[in-house]
Amino acid sequence: MRSAYLGVLLGAVLAANCPFAAAQAVTPVASPVVVGNNTQAERIAQLEASVASAKSSADNAWMLVCSALVLMMTGPGLALFYGGLVRKKNVLSVMMQSFSMMALITVAWGIILYSLVFSGGNFFIGGFHHMFLRGVGAAPDAAYSATIPLQTFMVYQLMFAIITPALITGAFAERMKFSAMAVFLVLWSIVVYAPMAHMVWGKGGLLNATLGGRIPTLDFAGGTVVHITSGVSALVCALYLGKRVGYPREPMPPHSVVLSFIGACMLWVGWFGFNAGSALSAGPLATSAFVATQFAAAAAVIGWGAAEWVHHGKPSALGAISGAVAGLVAITPAAGFVGPMAAMLIGLMAGVFCFLMVSKVKSMFGYDDTLDAFGVHGAGGTLGALLTGIFASKAINPIFKDAGGHALAVGVIDGNFRQLWNQTIGVAMAWTLAIGGTLAILFAVDKLIGLRVSVEHETEGLDVTQHGEEGYYWETSAR
């Protein structure tokens, strides 16, 4: 067919320049045109293969960069952000908790977690086909991404699995044993994270919007999978462990907002890998998600800052960076489905909402969520997931199509009012799984090895009692 088409095109050119050849020009060439030792069809096939190879290389390079950006979000981003918010006697212990996830979850991911999330299984959990990364190599899996090696997809998803349990550590900072933390978070990744990630992103998952899930829930980069599960689990941990010694009677301000400021900026930059990378290619959708991420974060800084200014008379640096994180959390599920203006509105709402959760609701109920993991991630993730169902647009991402390939309405703004109901179901399932799974694991670990450090160790600080070292050695000699 290509040869015939080229023949017609060549004939048309000849007819335009040679009138006497017009009669012959409209007759398709039946046999392939030979150029050198190759037919025209072979040369076209070679060209198409070269184009496909170039696209695959570009997508693969982009995804490897995004993988590194997401890993940077945990260490140093989250480690510095959380580390600066605690008292100086606990800075190393909190940073060590984030760092340890980079090691522990990587090993667990390779052995079993990846398989439980992305192998074909049932609607709730994956299977064991990819245990020990069996079958995860250079060939792509078209169900997930046809242009990058499955191994690249695997390592990119690993970075999400690392940061998610690390977020929970903000709730029980300054009072949980390191050994208990390690066991609890590995088990949590198996019991809570793996099923939720499979349901939303895995083949055959109940909530998967692209692979035939029964309840298609929109979650571009992890609003339910990452932020709701970790944030709600953080609240459960805070309630189960109880308050820190002296809380809230004694002041417990951050020991270094500077460290937290640097960490927040790294989180903001790394979040582009988190959200834009979830397009799984270096195409226009990645650009759209990148832009939405930036505008949402910026608007959330303004929203949180304005609310803080009204309530406390001045905007703080800590409020500004907290607002940025809140906006990044809220836009995560929507990043690949909304435009810049909708992203700004989502960010603005998230900034105000998360400020109220941290400053009002937390004090109203009196729970000790040390670093506000629930107030930012649990609350912000829930808000973002619901707003995704409202603002998602087929103009940005025509994810739903009819039998003829025509784009269907995506969110409420398009006329698909059912999507908000689907989002609500997804949020409810994330909350239920997080609460039930976290409570069960906490109870088991508490009975086996105990969760909380002694009052003496908590008073002295976890840096010394859990790790035998200090984050700072202040010089005391006179100068």
N, C-alpha and C positions, 0 to 999 in steps of 0.2 A: 504493500500500500504506500509506504514511504517513497519507493522508487517511482511508482505511478504518479504520485503527487508532484514529485520533483520534475518529472517529465512534463507534466502540464505546465508547471511554473516556467520551465526552460522554454517550452514552446511559446508561451505568452510573450516572453522577452524577445524571442526571435521574430514573432509576428509583428511586434511593435517596430522592429528595426528592419525587417526584411519582408515586404509585402508578399512576395512570391512564395514565402514559406508558411503563410498563414494557414493554408489548408492542412499542412502537416503538423502545425504547432498545436492544434487542439487534440491530437491523437495521443493518448497516454502511451508512455514507453512501457512495453510489456516486460522487457528484460532488465535486470539491474544495471545501473551505470557503473562501469569499472574505472576506478581511479587508481593508477599504479597497480599494486597487487591486491587492493581491497575494493570491494564493492561499496557503493554509496551507503547501503544499509548497514554494512559492517562498520563504516566510519561513524555513522550516526549512533550506532549502539555503543561504540567506544567513547564517543563524546558524552552520551548519557551516563555511562558508567563513571566517567571522570567527574561529571557534575555531582553525581550521587556520593562519590568518594569525598569530594571537597566539602559537601554539606555535612557528611558524617564527621569529618575531621573537625570542622568548625563547631558543630554541636558538642562533640566530645571534649574539645578544649574548653568551651564555655562551662560545661558541667563539671569538669575537674576544678576549674577556678571557683565555681560556686560551692563545691564540696569543701574546699579550703576555707572559703568565707564563712560557711556555717560552722565549721570546727572552731574558727576564731571566735565565734560568738560564745562558745563555752569557755575556752581558755585561749586568750586572756580576758575576753569580754565579760562574761558572767562572773568569772572568778574575781575580777577587779571590782565590778559593780557591787556584788554581794560583800566582798572583802572590806570595802570602805564603809559599808553601812553598819557593821558590827563594832563592838568594842575592841580595842587593840589587843586584848588578851585572847581574842578568838579569831583574829584575822587569818592566820595560817590554817586553822581547822576548817573554816568556811571555804577557803580557796582550795584546800586539799580535797574537799568533798566534790567540787566541780571537776578537778583534775582527775580524781579517781574514776569518775564516770567515763572519761576518755579511754581509760584502760579496760575497766571491767565490762562495760557495755560492748566495746569492740570485740572482745573475746566471746561474749555471750551471743552477739549478733552473728558471728561467723559459725558458731556451733549450732544454734537452734533458732534465734530470734528472726533472722531474715526469712527463714523457711516458714515460720509460723505466720509471718505477715504476708509474704508475696507468693508462696506456693499455692496451687489450687487446693482448696479444701472444701469447707462448707460455708454457709453465709456468715458464720460467726468467727471462725479461726481457720488459718491456712493449714497445710499439711506438712509432711516431713521430707518432701522430694528434694529440697535444697539444703538439707542438713549437712554441716561441714562444708557448705558452699559447693556442693556437688552440682555440676551442670551450670555453674555461674562463671562464664568465660567471656571471650571476645565477641561472640555472636550476640546480636540484640534480641530482645523479646518484644515482638511487635505489639503485644497487648499493652505494654508499658511505654516503650519508646523504640521506634523502628530505626533510629539513626545513631544511637549510641550503644556501645557494648553493654551487655547485662551487668558486667562487673563494675562499670562506671555508675550505672543506675543503683547497684547495690551499695557502693561506697557513699554515694550521695545520700541515700536514705539512712545509712548508718549515722550520719551526722545529726539527723533529726532525732534518732533514737538515743543519742548521747545527751543532747541538751535537755530533752524533756524531763527525765528524772532529776537532772541537776537543778532544774527550776524549783522542784519541791523542797530542796534543802533550805531555801529561804524561810520556810515556815518553822522549821525546828532548829534553826541555827542557834548555837550557844548552849544546847542542852541534850543532844543525842550522842550516844556512843558512836565512835567511828566504825566499830565492828558491826553494830546494829544497823547503821546507815548503809553499809555496803551490802549486807544480806537483804535488807528491806528493799532497796532500790533495784537490785537485780531481780528479785522475785516480783516486784511491782512491774517491771518491764515485761515480764512473761505473762502475768495475770491480767494486767490492765492495758498496757500500751499495745502489745501484740494484737489482741482481739479488736481494739478500737481502730488501729491502723489498717488491719485487714478488712474490716467492715467498710471503711471509707475508701481505701486505695487499692485493696487487693482483689485479685480475680475472684468473682463470685461473691464478693462482700455485700452484705445486706444494704448498705448505704452508698455503694459505689455509683456515682452518677454517669460514668463513662463506660463501664463494663457490665451493664445490665442489672444493677442493684434494684431490689424491689422497692426501696424507698430512696430515690436518688437525692442525696444530700450534697450540697455544694460546699466543698472545703478545699480551696485551691492549694494552701500550703500548711494547714494544720491548726485551724481554729479549734475544732473539736478534738482532733487527735493529739495535739501538743498542749495547747493552752488550757482548755477546759479540764482535760484529765489531770494535768499537773496542778492547776490552780485549785480545783476542788479537792484533790488528794492532799494538797498542802493544808487546806482548812481542816480536813479530818485529822491530819497529823498534829496540828496545833491544838485542837480540842482534846485529842487522846493523850498527848504528853502533858498538857497543862501549861501554866505560865512559868516563865523564868523566875528564878529567885529574886524577889524585890520588885517584880513588875505588878502594877504600874506605879508603885509608890516612889521608887528610885528613878531618877532620870537616866536614860540609856541612849544618849545621842550617838550618831555615827562618829567613828573615830577619825575618818578621813573622807570628806566629801570629794576631795581632789581625786582619790583613787576611783571612787564611784563615778565621777564625771568622765574620767578617761574610759572606764569600762562601758559606760552608756554610749559614748561616741563610737566605740568599737562594735557594740551591739547594733547601732544604727547602720553602720557601714556593712557589717556582716549580714544584716537582714535582707540586703539586696540579693545575696546568694540564696537566702531562705525563700523569699517570695518570687523574685524573677527567675531563679533557677528552677522553680517548680513548673515552669513551662516545658522543661526537659528538652529545650532546643534554643538556638540563638536566633529566634525569629521575632516577628512583631508582637506576639503575645508576651514574650519576655520583656520587651520594651514597655508595653502597657502596664505590666505588673510592677516594673521598676518605678515608673512614674507615679503610679497609685501609691506605692509604698512611701515615696518621698513626700508627697503632698499630705498624706494622712498623718505621718509623724509630725510634720511641721504644724499642721492645724491642731493636733493634740497638745503640743507644747503651749500654744496660745490658749487653748481651752482650759487646761489645768492651771496655767499661770494666771489667767483672768479670774478663775474661781478662787484661787488661793489669795489673790490680791484683794478681792472683795471680802473674803472671810478673815484674813489675817493682816490686811493693811499693806502687804508687800509681797512681791513674787520672790521665791527662793531658787537657788541653783538646784537644790535637791528636788524641788517641785518641777522644775523645767525638765530635768532628765527623767523623772518619773513619768511625766506627761508624754515624753517622746516614746518611752517603752510602751505605755498604754496605747498610744496610737498605732504603733507597730504591731502590737498584739491584735488589736481590733481589725486591722486591715488584712491580716494574714489569711483568713478564709476567703476574703473578697477580692484579693489583689488581682487575680486573673479574670475577674468578671465585671469590674466597674471602671469607669473613667475617672479622670483627675478631680472633677468637681464633686462627684459622689464620694470619692475617697476623702476629700477635704471634710465633707459633712460627717462621714463616719469617724474620722480622726477627732474632729471638734467635739462630737458627742461623747466619744470615749474618754477624752481628756477630762471633761466635766464629771462624767459618771464615775470614773475610777477615783478621782479626787474625793468625791462624796463617799465612796465605799471605804476609802482609807481613812479619811478624817472624821466621818460621822458614824457610819454603820459599825466600823470596828470598835470605836469607843462605846457605842450604844450597847453592843452585845458583850464587850469586854474580853474577847478572845485575844490570845497573844500570837498573832501571825507575825513573827519577828521582822521579816523584810517585805511584808505585804505581797506575798506570792499569790494569795487568793484575791486580794483587792485589785490587783493589776491583771494577772493572768486568768484567774477563774472568772472574774466579773467582766473583764475586757474581752476575753475569748467568747463568752456567752453573748454579749452584746454584738460583737462582730459577726458571729455566726447567724444571728437573727437578722441583722441588717443586710447581710449578704442575700438573704432570700427576698429582700425588698428591692435592693438597688442593682442586682445582677442584670446585665443587659446582653441581648443577643448581638447587639452591635459591637460589643467588645469581644465576646466569646460565644459563638453559636453552638453551645455544647449539646443542645437538644435539637434533633432533626426528625422529620417525618420519613415515611418510607421512600419518598421521592428525593430525599436529600435536602429538602427545604428547611431553613432555620425556623424553629419554634420559639415561642416566648420562654424566657428564662426566669426572670424574677417578677415580683409584683409590678414593678415599673413598666414591664413589658405586657402585663395583663395575665401573668401566670400566678394567680393568688394561691394556688396549691403549694407552691414552692415554700412559702413561709411556714406552712404546716409541716412540710418535710424537714425543714431546718429545725423546727421545734422538736420533732421526734428525734433527730440526730443529737440535739443538745441534751434532751432528756436521757437518751441512752448513754451519752458520755458521762453525765452526772451520776446516773445509777451505777454504771460500771466502776467509776472512780470511787464512789462512796463504799460500795459493797466490797470491792477488791482490796481497797486500802485498809479498811477495818479488819478484814480477815487476816491480811498479812501482818499488820501491826500486832494483833493479838497473838499470832503464832510466834513471831520474833520476840515479843515481850516475854512470853512463857519460856522460850528456849534460852535466850542469852540476855534478856533485859534490854530495854530501849534507852533509858535515861541515865545520865551520869549521876554520881552522888552529889549532894549539896556542896560538899567540900571541893570536889573537882570542878563543879560549875562556878563556885566562887573564885577559885584560883585561876580558872580559864582553861579552855580546851586545848590551846596550843601546847601548854606544858603537860597537862595530864593525859592527853591523848597521843601526842606526838613527841614529847620530850624536847621541845625547842620553842623559841619565841620569835614572833614576827619582827620585833624591834629590840635592839639592845641599846638602851639609852646610856650615853656617857654621863656619869655622875661626878667625875672629878672636877674640881674647881679650875677655872681657866685664869 
